[in-house]
Amino acid sequence: MIRRHGSRPTIALWMLVAIADVALVVAAAGALVVTLAVVGALIMTGIVAGALLLQRRTMPQQESVFRRRA
């Protein structure tokens, strides 16, 4: 069977490579350093999400396009 370029098995192999890369970084840098980096990224994500939610303005209620006939 001939598979076209970019098929799912290729993506699965690249995902395995990515997981192996993360494991190598953890082994090289140390688990504590990686844990602190992940926690810091999560905190920053929470701060950004909170800021975006606080800046969201409510939309004024629009009048209905359809009007009832008497």
ZIFENLIN-V217097 format. One line per field, one symbol per residue. ss: DSSP state (H for helix, E for strand, L for the rest). A space follows every 50 residues. Layout:
ss: ???
//
This chain:
ss: LLLLLLLHHHHHHHHHHHHHHHHHHHHHHLHHHHHHHHHHHHHHHHHHHH HHHHHLLLLLLLLLLLLLLL
//
